[in-house]
Amino acid sequence: MSILNKVKNILHHYDLYPFQIEKMTGKTAKVFTGNQYVVVKKSRNQNIHYTFPHVYRLASEHQLTSISPLFVTKQRSLIVPGKSHFYYVMPWIKEKIKEDYPPSYLPLFKEMANIHRKTNVERKMDIQHLEGWVTKQKQRVKNNFHRFERWISSFEAKHFMSPGELLLCYLYAPIREVCKQLEYWYDEWWRAMEETKMIRYSLCHGQLAPSHYLETERGPIILNWEMAHMGEAVKDIAQFYYNICQYSDIKQDNLIENLNTYEQYRSLLQSEYASIAIQILQLNTFIKKVHLFVENRPLHSEVDWVRQFERFQIYMNHALYIQNELKNRGLEEELGEG
């Protein structure tokens, strides 16, 4: 079926007709319907059957105007099912021209804080099983580091090292520091949970990234709520940091300024500081990548391997900076309480 006929069939559910179609990506198309532009989005996520009604009910109840609006079909549904995909339609939203580089994400952090605050639910936790879980996680950190140490030893035993091996040896000290701080933050999280015995859940975006944020004349708009769920709000913060900290042109002061803006509208608990640090310091992806490098070197060229490890190097530098700022913030609060 041609893209025209496919889009025509989808838009029929909305009483709209496509006069002009511009394919944007493999999943999105910009369509002119005679008096407006809309975006038709394709998704494989079957959970949007349940996710979207929940998200947009909360958006209506709490007036969350930064959540991107969706069109409703003639059958009062937010999605159109296909053979192997689901489709939904939203207005084409014109983005404001960004004059700053790197761009400011302060409006996004303000909006996410408001969304998290307005949808906040507190739940008491039975923490008896958590101590064992923390012990297992700390052991996993140790195991990952020992595994990385063995790889470094094997590289250093060679007469000559490849550029990728040399870079990984250079990363030994940062990886050791990341593992040290991870163990610290697991202990801090457990200590905080022992005190509060409580966890806060909010509406989470689930895949927060710069590509899902538009700055418009009417304010910030947050796109693509396909992975939304009720969870720990700090996961959104950690996910966003993960996505932007891989780039060298990010200013570290801006990373903390974003968090300061968030806390103006929703304060964070000590356990949530610890949770952010734990999530941004995770090494599982890095360890898997090094394992591939060791076991399946021809998968990428040496230049590609070096580029990937350099990105991890940049990321870990930013992550260590953020966790250090979080540690200082926690100490300041403790001194204030004292």
Residue frames relative to the residue before (quaternion, step in Angstrom):
aa qw qx qy qz dx dy dz
M 1.0000 0.0000 0.0000 0.0000 0.00 0.00 0.00
S 0.4629 -0.6864 0.4864 0.2792 3.58 -0.89 0.93
I 0.6298 -0.5453 0.3884 0.3939 3.57 -1.21 0.47
L 0.6033 0.5644 -0.3589 0.4344 3.60 1.09 -0.68
N 0.6987 0.4644 -0.2752 0.4695 3.58 0.84 -0.98
K 0.6308 0.5340 -0.3380 0.4503 3.57 1.04 -0.77
V 0.6783 0.4757 -0.2887 0.4798 3.59 0.89 -0.95
K 0.6159 0.5508 -0.3407 0.4485 3.58 1.06 -0.79
N 0.6651 0.5017 -0.3026 0.4629 3.59 0.96 -0.87
I 0.6483 0.5112 -0.3193 0.4652 3.58 1.01 -0.80
L 0.7208 0.4609 -0.2581 0.4488 3.57 0.78 -1.04
H 0.5071 0.6390 -0.4188 0.3989 3.59 1.24 -0.36
H 0.6237 0.5522 -0.3336 0.4413 3.59 1.11 -0.69
Y 0.7282 0.4003 -0.2215 0.5103 3.57 1.24 -0.44
D 0.4355 -0.6873 0.4496 0.3685 3.57 1.33 0.02
L 0.5102 0.6016 -0.4384 0.4307 3.58 1.03 0.85
Y 0.1877 -0.7755 0.5931 0.1077 3.56 -1.20 0.52
P 0.3690 -0.7470 0.5075 0.2197 3.61 -0.88 0.91
F 0.1602 -0.7828 0.5961 0.0793 3.58 -0.74 1.07
Q 0.7921 0.0398 0.0028 0.6090 3.56 1.15 -0.60
I 0.0937 -0.8058 0.5846 0.0119 3.58 -0.89 0.96
E 0.0371 -0.7735 0.6328 0.0020 3.55 -0.95 0.94
K 0.2957 -0.7656 0.5450 0.1714 3.57 -0.48 1.18
M 0.2471 -0.7984 0.5371 0.1139 3.58 -0.63 1.15
T 0.7669 -0.0703 0.0825 0.6326 3.58 0.89 -1.01
G 0.7131 -0.4143 0.3212 0.4654 3.56 -1.26 -0.22
K 0.7501 0.3831 -0.2009 0.5003 3.58 1.24 -0.41
T 0.7836 0.3064 -0.1533 0.5183 3.60 1.17 -0.35
A 0.0581 -0.7717 0.6326 0.0313 3.52 -1.22 0.65
K 0.3062 -0.7215 0.5939 0.1818 3.55 -1.05 0.85
V 0.0592 -0.8311 0.5514 -0.0416 3.57 -0.64 1.15
F 0.2512 -0.7323 0.6124 0.1599 3.55 -1.03 0.87
T 0.1705 -0.8331 0.5238 0.0489 3.57 -0.66 1.15
G 0.7396 -0.3985 0.2222 0.4948 3.58 1.20 0.42
N 0.8173 0.0447 -0.0102 0.5744 3.57 0.96 -0.85
Q 0.7901 0.1393 -0.0942 0.5894 3.58 1.28 0.04
Y 0.3868 -0.6644 0.5757 0.2784 3.53 -1.36 0.24
V 0.0614 -0.7754 0.6278 0.0290 3.54 -1.08 0.79
V 0.3318 -0.7023 0.5869 0.2284 3.54 -1.33 0.24
V 0.1763 -0.7501 0.6296 0.0996 3.55 -0.91 0.98
K 0.1009 -0.8197 0.5639 0.0003 3.58 -0.64 1.17
K 0.2424 -0.7588 0.5922 0.1212 3.56 -1.01 0.92
S 0.0064 -0.8086 0.5876 -0.0287 3.57 -0.97 0.85
R 0.3274 -0.7248 0.5715 0.2020 3.56 -1.16 0.67
N 0.5237 0.6719 -0.3924 0.3468 3.56 1.29 -0.26
Q 0.2859 -0.7946 0.5153 0.1461 3.56 -0.32 1.25
N 0.5961 0.6061 -0.3594 0.3848 3.58 1.17 -0.49
I 0.5225 0.6454 -0.4350 0.3482 3.62 1.15 -0.29
H 0.4526 0.6577 -0.4478 0.4026 3.59 1.28 -0.16
Y 0.7699 0.3223 -0.1531 0.5292 3.55 1.02 -0.91
T 0.6343 0.5774 -0.3239 0.3991 3.55 1.07 -0.83
F 0.7034 0.4979 -0.2912 0.4154 3.58 0.71 -1.06
P 0.6534 0.4951 -0.3496 0.4535 3.67 0.79 -0.77
H 0.6508 0.5140 -0.3158 0.4610 3.58 1.03 -0.80
V 0.6623 0.5142 -0.3078 0.4496 3.59 0.88 -0.97
Y 0.7576 0.4093 -0.2272 0.4548 3.56 0.75 -1.03
R 0.5422 0.5508 -0.4126 0.4821 3.58 1.25 -0.18
L 0.6689 0.4816 -0.2949 0.4834 3.58 0.94 -0.89
A 0.6195 0.5480 -0.3415 0.4466 3.59 1.03 -0.77
S 0.6737 0.4846 -0.2869 0.4785 3.57 1.04 -0.82
E 0.6682 0.5217 -0.3010 0.4367 3.57 0.91 -0.93
H 0.8002 0.2998 -0.1236 0.5045 3.57 0.94 -0.96
Q 0.4132 -0.7339 0.4487 0.2988 3.58 1.31 0.20
L 0.2127 0.7825 -0.5420 0.2205 3.56 0.81 1.09
T 0.1005 -0.8689 0.4840 0.0241 3.54 0.39 1.30
S 0.6064 0.5644 -0.3677 0.4225 3.61 1.18 -0.24
I 0.5447 0.5729 -0.4160 0.4494 3.61 1.24 -0.10
S 0.4943 -0.6997 0.4268 0.2896 3.56 -0.62 1.16
P 0.4206 -0.7249 0.4837 0.2523 3.62 -0.80 0.97
L 0.2105 -0.7520 0.6098 0.1354 3.57 -1.26 0.48
F 0.4769 -0.6238 0.5301 0.3201 3.53 -1.25 0.49
V 0.3043 -0.7287 0.5873 0.1772 3.55 -1.24 0.60
T 0.4563 -0.6980 0.4818 0.2692 3.58 -0.92 0.92
K 0.6880 -0.4545 0.3627 0.4343 3.54 -1.33 0.09
Q 0.6799 0.4564 -0.2746 0.5040 3.58 1.22 -0.51
R 0.4969 -0.6865 0.3936 0.3561 3.61 1.33 0.29
S 0.4820 0.6383 -0.4514 0.3956 3.55 1.04 0.80
L 0.4422 -0.6960 0.5018 0.2612 3.58 -1.18 0.55
I 0.7704 0.2685 -0.1561 0.5568 3.59 1.24 -0.25
V 0.2688 -0.7157 0.6191 0.1797 3.51 -1.37 0.39
P 0.2940 -0.7761 0.5248 0.1893 3.64 -0.51 1.07
G 0.1559 -0.7597 0.6236 0.0988 3.55 -1.16 0.76
K 0.7524 -0.3650 0.2601 0.4827 3.60 -1.24 -0.27
S 0.8246 0.0442 0.0056 0.5640 3.58 0.85 -0.93
H 0.7270 0.3457 -0.2169 0.5522 3.59 1.30 0.04
F 0.2939 -0.6818 0.6219 0.2491 3.49 -1.41 0.01
Y 0.1873 -0.7844 0.5845 0.0895 3.56 -1.13 0.64
Y 0.0263 0.7700 -0.6373 -0.0167 3.53 -1.21 0.58
V 0.3063 -0.7632 0.5554 0.1235 3.53 -1.24 0.57
M 0.0072 -0.7892 0.6136 -0.0220 3.55 -0.97 0.91
P 0.5995 -0.5517 0.4102 0.4098 3.62 -1.14 0.37
W 0.4625 -0.6144 0.5466 0.3315 3.56 -1.21 0.51
I 0.1475 -0.8143 0.5602 0.0368 3.57 -0.58 1.18
K 0.3237 -0.7629 0.5324 0.1724 3.56 -0.65 1.14
E 0.3197 -0.7695 0.5285 0.1626 3.54 -0.75 1.10
K 0.4942 -0.6398 0.5107 0.2926 3.51 -1.13 0.77
I 0.5104 -0.6419 0.4733 0.3217 3.59 -1.01 0.80
K 0.2812 -0.7738 0.5487 0.1450 3.57 -0.74 1.12
E 0.2358 -0.7982 0.5457 0.0977 3.53 -0.71 1.15
D 0.6812 0.4757 -0.2894 0.4753 3.59 1.15 -0.52
Y 0.0248 0.7692 -0.6384 -0.0110 3.54 -1.17 0.66
P 0.4476 -0.2838 -0.8296 0.1758 1.48 -1.47 1.99
P 0.6170 -0.5934 0.3658 0.3652 3.59 -1.10 0.64
S 0.4672 -0.6573 0.5145 0.2914 3.56 -1.21 0.53
Y 0.1840 -0.7848 0.5842 0.0945 3.56 -0.98 0.88
L 0.3007 0.7840 -0.4955 0.2224 3.58 1.24 0.34
P 0.6586 0.4947 -0.3397 0.4541 3.67 0.87 -0.78
L 0.6250 0.5346 -0.3403 0.4559 3.59 1.07 -0.70
F 0.6780 0.4819 -0.3026 0.4653 3.61 0.87 -0.90
K 0.6061 0.5374 -0.3519 0.4690 3.58 1.10 -0.65
E 0.6891 0.4813 -0.2888 0.4584 3.60 0.87 -0.94
M 0.6572 0.4969 -0.3253 0.4641 3.59 0.93 -0.82
A 0.6131 0.5363 -0.3521 0.4610 3.60 1.07 -0.70
N 0.6632 0.5015 -0.3027 0.4658 3.59 0.96 -0.84
I 0.6382 0.5126 -0.3249 0.4738 3.57 1.00 -0.82
H 0.6756 0.4899 -0.2928 0.4667 3.58 0.88 -0.93
R 0.6678 0.5062 -0.3069 0.4513 3.60 0.94 -0.83
K 0.7092 0.4770 -0.2727 0.4418 3.58 0.84 -0.97
T 0.7446 0.3660 -0.2151 0.5151 3.60 1.11 -0.56
N 0.3522 0.7877 -0.4496 0.2310 3.57 1.32 0.19
V 0.0041 -0.7544 0.6563 -0.0148 3.54 -1.12 0.88
E 0.2172 -0.7789 0.5762 0.1190 3.59 -0.82 1.00
R 0.0468 -0.7980 0.6008 -0.0002 3.54 -1.00 0.90
K 0.4303 -0.6748 0.5379 0.2649 3.54 -1.01 0.83
M 0.2472 -0.7848 0.5583 0.1066 3.56 -1.04 0.84
D 0.3172 -0.6705 0.6296 0.2311 3.54 -1.16 0.71
I 0.1519 -0.8625 0.4804 0.0475 3.56 -0.12 1.30
Q 0.3662 0.7679 -0.4781 0.2181 3.63 1.22 0.02
H 0.7306 0.4278 -0.2447 0.4725 3.58 0.96 -0.83
L 0.5549 0.6668 -0.3789 0.3224 3.60 1.22 -0.36
E 0.5958 0.5776 -0.3767 0.4118 3.59 1.05 -0.65
G 0.6531 0.5058 -0.3076 0.4722 3.58 1.00 -0.83
W 0.6323 0.5312 -0.3257 0.4603 3.56 1.06 -0.79
V 0.6426 0.5169 -0.3207 0.4658 3.60 0.97 -0.86
T 0.6336 0.5314 -0.3281 0.4567 3.60 0.96 -0.84
K 0.6608 0.5038 -0.3048 0.4654 3.59 0.96 -0.86
Q 0.6575 0.5085 -0.3177 0.4563 3.58 0.97 -0.82
K 0.6482 0.5048 -0.3207 0.4713 3.59 0.98 -0.77
Q 0.6346 0.5113 -0.3308 0.4758 3.58 1.04 -0.70
R 0.6236 0.5358 -0.3342 0.4608 3.56 1.06 -0.73
V 0.6133 0.5353 -0.3377 0.4726 3.58 1.06 -0.75
K 0.6532 0.5111 -0.3055 0.4678 3.59 0.93 -0.93
N 0.6588 0.5168 -0.3107 0.4498 3.57 0.92 -0.92
N 0.6436 0.5210 -0.3207 0.4599 3.59 0.97 -0.84
F 0.6714 0.4937 -0.3058 0.4604 3.57 0.94 -0.87
H 0.6518 0.5066 -0.3211 0.4641 3.61 0.93 -0.82
R 0.6198 0.5311 -0.3332 0.4719 3.55 1.08 -0.71
F 0.6551 0.4980 -0.3026 0.4809 3.56 0.96 -0.87
E 0.6179 0.5481 -0.3392 0.4502 3.61 1.02 -0.77
R 0.6510 0.5145 -0.3207 0.4568 3.59 0.94 -0.85
W 0.6386 0.5111 -0.3341 0.4683 3.59 0.98 -0.77
I 0.6464 0.5174 -0.3229 0.4585 3.59 0.95 -0.87
S 0.6400 0.5290 -0.3220 0.4549 3.58 0.97 -0.84
S 0.6590 0.5029 -0.3110 0.4649 3.58 0.99 -0.81
F 0.6316 0.5169 -0.3361 0.4701 3.60 1.06 -0.67
E 0.7030 0.4851 -0.2728 0.4428 3.55 0.87 -1.00
A 0.6008 0.5697 -0.3565 0.4330 3.60 1.21 -0.42
K 0.5860 0.5840 -0.3698 0.4228 3.59 1.23 -0.31
H 0.5550 -0.5987 0.4616 0.3471 3.55 -1.23 0.51
F 0.7751 0.0885 -0.0453 0.6240 3.55 1.09 -0.79
M 0.2287 -0.7614 0.5915 0.1344 3.57 -1.13 0.72
S 0.4724 -0.6343 0.5270 0.3112 3.55 -1.16 0.66
P 0.6706 -0.4890 0.3524 0.4325 3.63 -1.19 0.28
G 0.6462 0.5214 -0.3238 0.4536 3.58 1.02 -0.78
E 0.6560 0.5028 -0.3041 0.4737 3.58 0.96 -0.86
L 0.6409 0.5313 -0.3181 0.4536 3.56 1.00 -0.85
L 0.6569 0.5066 -0.3071 0.4664 3.58 0.98 -0.85
L 0.6483 0.5119 -0.3224 0.4623 3.59 0.98 -0.81
C 0.6166 0.5247 -0.3482 0.4725 3.60 1.05 -0.67
Y 0.6327 0.5297 -0.3169 0.4676 3.56 1.05 -0.78
L 0.6820 0.4936 -0.2782 0.4623 3.59 1.14 -0.67
Y 0.3910 0.7466 -0.4726 0.2577 3.60 1.25 -0.06
A 0.6957 0.4847 -0.2892 0.4444 3.61 0.77 -0.99
P 0.6694 0.4790 -0.3243 0.4662 3.66 0.85 -0.82
I 0.6428 0.5155 -0.3311 0.4599 3.60 1.00 -0.77
R 0.6279 0.5236 -0.3347 0.4686 3.59 1.02 -0.78
E 0.6608 0.5038 -0.3065 0.4644 3.59 0.98 -0.82
V 0.6225 0.5367 -0.3350 0.4607 3.59 1.00 -0.82
C 0.6742 0.4928 -0.2985 0.4622 3.59 0.90 -0.92
K 0.6235 0.5379 -0.3288 0.4624 3.58 1.03 -0.79
Q 0.7011 0.4613 -0.2680 0.4732 3.57 0.89 -0.95
L 0.5917 0.5632 -0.3712 0.4414 3.59 1.06 -0.63
E 0.6595 0.4946 -0.3168 0.4691 3.59 0.89 -0.87
Y 0.6185 0.5428 -0.3359 0.4582 3.57 1.03 -0.79
W 0.7197 0.4590 -0.2678 0.4467 3.57 0.81 -0.99
Y 0.5830 0.5410 -0.3867 0.4668 3.63 1.11 -0.49
D 0.6503 0.5009 -0.3141 0.4771 3.59 1.00 -0.80
E 0.6518 0.5181 -0.3136 0.4565 3.58 0.98 -0.83
W 0.6351 0.5251 -0.3241 0.4646 3.57 1.01 -0.83
W 0.6677 0.4969 -0.3043 0.4633 3.56 0.91 -0.92
R 0.6402 0.5267 -0.3254 0.4548 3.61 0.96 -0.84
A 0.6736 0.4905 -0.2928 0.4690 3.58 0.95 -0.91
M 0.6597 0.5055 -0.3136 0.4593 3.59 0.99 -0.79
E 0.5972 0.5536 -0.3616 0.4539 3.59 1.10 -0.62
E 0.6785 0.4963 -0.2871 0.4592 3.57 1.06 -0.75
T 0.7918 0.3453 -0.1725 0.4734 3.59 0.77 -1.02
K 0.0990 -0.8197 0.5480 0.1338 3.57 1.08 -0.80
M 0.6239 0.5140 -0.3098 0.5005 3.53 1.10 0.77
I 0.0862 -0.7723 0.6275 0.0487 3.54 -1.15 0.68
R 0.2950 -0.7628 0.5538 0.1561 3.58 -1.07 0.76
Y 0.1404 -0.7793 0.6082 0.0549 3.54 -0.95 0.97
S 0.0021 0.7788 -0.6269 0.0220 3.55 -1.13 0.73
L 0.6155 -0.4855 0.4367 0.4413 3.53 -1.33 0.03
C 0.1035 -0.8013 0.5891 0.0138 3.57 -0.63 1.18
H 0.5185 -0.6397 0.4755 0.3095 3.55 -1.09 0.75
G 0.3501 -0.7872 0.4429 0.2483 3.56 1.00 -0.83
Q 0.7966 0.0192 -0.0258 0.6036 3.60 1.16 -0.46
L 0.0747 0.8478 -0.5179 0.0862 3.53 0.90 1.02
A 0.1644 0.7702 -0.5888 0.1817 3.54 -0.75 1.16
P 0.6637 -0.5039 0.3565 0.4225 3.62 -1.17 0.40
S 0.6424 0.5485 -0.3260 0.4245 3.60 1.04 -0.71
H 0.6943 0.4432 -0.2671 0.5002 3.59 1.24 -0.31
Y 0.6508 0.4855 -0.3012 0.5001 3.57 1.28 0.29
L 0.0578 -0.7813 0.6215 0.0063 3.55 -0.90 1.03
E 0.2214 -0.7364 0.6231 0.1427 3.54 -1.04 0.84
T 0.0315 -0.8253 0.5623 -0.0424 3.56 -0.46 1.22
E 0.6835 -0.4731 0.3569 0.4262 3.56 -1.32 0.15
R 0.7127 0.4338 -0.2458 0.4934 3.59 1.17 -0.56
G 0.7109 -0.4114 0.2515 0.5120 3.56 1.29 0.10
P 0.6962 -0.4818 0.3239 0.4221 3.60 -1.26 0.07
I 0.1225 -0.7551 0.6409 0.0636 3.54 -1.17 0.75
I 0.1815 -0.7830 0.5899 0.0768 3.57 -0.89 0.99
L 0.2453 -0.8181 0.5151 0.0727 3.55 -0.60 1.25
N 0.8560 0.2831 -0.1440 0.4080 3.48 -1.50 0.05
W 0.1015 0.8148 -0.5537 0.1389 3.54 0.23 1.34
E 0.2334 0.8204 -0.4948 0.1662 3.58 1.16 0.54
M 0.7586 0.3587 -0.1947 0.5078 3.61 1.03 -0.74
A 0.3199 0.7790 -0.4878 0.2301 3.58 1.26 0.31
H 0.0984 0.7756 -0.6164 0.0936 3.55 -1.17 0.67
M 0.4867 -0.5940 0.5300 0.3597 3.55 -1.32 0.14
G 0.2655 0.7605 -0.5440 0.2348 3.56 -0.54 1.19
E 0.7204 -0.3777 0.3209 0.4852 3.54 -1.30 -0.31
A 0.4676 -0.7157 0.4460 0.2647 3.56 -0.64 1.13
V 0.6301 0.5680 -0.3456 0.4012 3.58 1.04 -0.73
K 0.5171 0.6213 -0.4299 0.4022 3.60 1.21 -0.21
D 0.6107 0.5343 -0.3500 0.4681 3.57 1.11 -0.64
I 0.6467 0.5149 -0.3183 0.4640 3.57 0.97 -0.86
A 0.6776 0.4909 -0.2906 0.4642 3.58 0.86 -0.98
Q 0.6397 0.5274 -0.3259 0.4543 3.60 0.99 -0.81
F 0.6597 0.4983 -0.3095 0.4698 3.57 0.96 -0.85
Y 0.6344 0.5162 -0.3279 0.4728 3.58 0.97 -0.80
Y 0.6278 0.5394 -0.3398 0.4465 3.59 0.97 -0.82
N 0.7014 0.4903 -0.2722 0.4400 3.56 0.94 -0.88
I 0.7640 0.3726 -0.2223 0.4776 3.61 0.97 -0.70
C 0.6315 0.5780 -0.3409 0.3884 3.62 1.13 -0.48
Q 0.5437 0.6149 -0.4051 0.4026 3.60 1.24 0.07
Y 0.6735 0.4895 -0.2768 0.4798 3.57 1.31 -0.10
S 0.4759 -0.7219 0.4372 0.2473 3.54 -0.86 1.02
D 0.6658 0.5271 -0.3182 0.4216 3.61 1.12 -0.50
I 0.4659 0.6479 -0.4624 0.3864 3.60 1.25 0.18
K 0.3276 -0.7396 0.5549 0.1942 3.57 -0.85 0.96
Q 0.4704 -0.7144 0.4406 0.2724 3.56 -0.70 1.08
D 0.6009 0.5582 -0.3667 0.4391 3.60 1.04 -0.66
N 0.6358 0.5389 -0.3244 0.4473 3.58 1.08 -0.75
L 0.5929 0.5802 -0.3651 0.4226 3.58 1.09 -0.68
I 0.7047 0.4327 -0.2558 0.5007 3.57 0.96 -0.86
E 0.5948 0.5621 -0.3644 0.4443 3.59 1.10 -0.65
N 0.6011 0.5556 -0.3496 0.4558 3.58 1.08 -0.71
L 0.6831 0.4811 -0.2821 0.4715 3.56 0.93 -0.94
N 0.6095 0.5461 -0.3498 0.4560 3.58 1.05 -0.71
T 0.6421 0.5163 -0.3136 0.4720 3.57 1.01 -0.86
Y 0.6244 0.5406 -0.3327 0.4553 3.58 0.96 -0.86
E 0.7264 0.4583 -0.2543 0.4445 3.57 0.84 -1.00
Q 0.5181 0.6034 -0.4319 0.4253 3.60 1.21 -0.10
Y 0.7674 0.3366 -0.1627 0.5209 3.57 1.16 -0.62
R 0.7835 0.0273 -0.0381 0.6196 3.59 1.25 -0.30
S 0.2825 -0.7795 0.5376 0.1536 3.57 -0.39 1.22
L 0.3438 -0.7440 0.5444 0.1785 3.56 -1.19 0.63
L 0.4400 -0.6704 0.5373 0.2612 3.54 -1.20 0.67
Q 0.6396 -0.5164 0.3885 0.4163 3.59 -1.22 0.35
S 0.6271 0.5294 -0.3399 0.4593 3.59 1.04 -0.72
E 0.6611 0.5006 -0.3100 0.4650 3.60 1.11 -0.63
Y 0.5618 0.5432 -0.3855 0.4906 3.60 1.15 -0.51
A 0.6730 0.5020 -0.2928 0.4574 3.55 0.88 -0.99
S 0.6510 0.5244 -0.3187 0.4468 3.58 0.99 -0.83
I 0.6167 0.5272 -0.3451 0.4718 3.60 1.01 -0.75
A 0.6748 0.5047 -0.2969 0.4491 3.57 0.84 -1.02
I 0.6489 0.5231 -0.3206 0.4500 3.59 0.91 -0.90
Q 0.7007 0.4816 -0.2823 0.4443 3.57 0.87 -0.91
I 0.7111 0.4441 -0.2859 0.4641 3.62 0.89 -0.80
L 0.6870 0.4793 -0.2879 0.4641 3.61 1.18 -0.44
Q 0.4074 0.7355 -0.4692 0.2700 3.60 1.21 -0.08
L 0.2422 -0.8055 0.5331 0.0909 3.57 -0.94 0.97
N 0.3663 0.7752 -0.4722 0.2048 3.60 1.24 -0.02
T 0.6687 0.4938 -0.3097 0.4616 3.60 0.90 -0.89
F 0.6426 0.5255 -0.3155 0.4598 3.57 0.99 -0.85
I 0.6678 0.5026 -0.3056 0.4561 3.60 0.87 -0.93
K 0.6370 0.5162 -0.3251 0.4711 3.59 1.01 -0.79
K 0.6505 0.5178 -0.3151 0.4576 3.57 1.02 -0.83
V 0.6563 0.4898 -0.3158 0.4791 3.61 0.96 -0.81
H 0.6085 0.5468 -0.3514 0.4552 3.59 1.04 -0.73
L 0.6460 0.5051 -0.3161 0.4772 3.60 0.97 -0.83
F 0.6295 0.5442 -0.3220 0.4517 3.57 1.01 -0.85
V 0.6955 0.4724 -0.2679 0.4704 3.58 0.95 -0.91
E 0.7817 0.3793 -0.1766 0.4625 3.57 0.86 -0.99
N 0.8113 0.1466 -0.0513 0.5637 3.60 1.09 -0.60
R 0.0537 -0.8653 0.4984 0.0034 3.56 0.78 1.11
P 0.6724 0.5142 -0.3319 0.4163 3.68 0.89 -0.75
L 0.4359 0.7137 -0.4559 0.3045 3.60 1.25 -0.18
H 0.7823 0.0712 -0.0326 0.6179 3.59 1.13 -0.72
S 0.5562 -0.5593 0.4753 0.3899 3.55 -1.26 0.27
E 0.6491 -0.5171 0.3725 0.4155 3.58 -1.21 0.38
V 0.6146 0.5501 -0.3410 0.4510 3.56 1.07 -0.74
D 0.6638 0.4992 -0.3038 0.4668 3.59 0.96 -0.85
W 0.6293 0.5260 -0.3402 0.4599 3.58 0.99 -0.79
V 0.6560 0.5099 -0.3105 0.4618 3.58 0.90 -0.94
R 0.6424 0.5237 -0.3256 0.4550 3.60 0.96 -0.85
Q 0.6627 0.5001 -0.3113 0.4624 3.60 0.94 -0.82
F 0.6846 0.4724 -0.2942 0.4707 3.59 0.92 -0.85
E 0.6005 0.5451 -0.3596 0.4615 3.60 1.10 -0.58
R 0.6323 0.5237 -0.3309 0.4653 3.56 1.06 -0.74
F 0.6299 0.5073 -0.3297 0.4870 3.58 1.04 -0.73
Q 0.6223 0.5484 -0.3362 0.4461 3.58 1.02 -0.80
I 0.6517 0.5011 -0.3017 0.4829 3.58 0.95 -0.89
Y 0.6568 0.5254 -0.3096 0.4436 3.55 0.90 -0.97
M 0.6991 0.4810 -0.2899 0.4426 3.59 0.77 -1.01
N 0.5907 0.5592 -0.3615 0.4557 3.59 1.10 -0.62
H 0.6782 0.4694 -0.2819 0.4901 3.59 0.94 -0.91
A 0.6554 0.5281 -0.3178 0.4365 3.59 0.92 -0.91
L 0.6543 0.5042 -0.3129 0.4688 3.60 0.97 -0.82
Y 0.6221 0.5331 -0.3337 0.4663 3.57 1.08 -0.72
I 0.6675 0.5032 -0.3057 0.4558 3.60 0.87 -0.94
Q 0.6885 0.4773 -0.3057 0.4524 3.59 0.81 -0.94
N 0.6147 0.5373 -0.3551 0.4553 3.59 1.07 -0.60
E 0.6432 0.5048 -0.3123 0.4837 3.58 1.05 -0.78
L 0.6356 0.5153 -0.3265 0.4731 3.58 1.04 -0.74
K 0.6298 0.5309 -0.3297 0.4613 3.58 1.03 -0.77
N 0.6589 0.5014 -0.3073 0.4690 3.58 0.93 -0.88
R 0.6354 0.5361 -0.3228 0.4524 3.55 1.04 -0.80
G 0.6622 0.5065 -0.3003 0.4634 3.55 0.97 -0.85
L 0.6487 0.5130 -0.3147 0.4657 3.58 1.02 -0.80
E 0.6291 0.5357 -0.3289 0.4573 3.58 1.03 -0.77
E 0.6533 0.5074 -0.3159 0.4647 3.57 0.99 -0.81
E 0.6439 0.5224 -0.3222 0.4567 3.58 1.01 -0.81
L 0.6482 0.5093 -0.3073 0.4754 3.57 1.01 -0.85
G 0.6360 0.5338 -0.3207 0.4557 3.57 1.05 -0.82
E 0.6674 0.4899 -0.3017 0.4729 3.56 1.00 -0.83
G 0.6289 0.5457 -0.3299 0.4448 3.53 1.14 -0.74
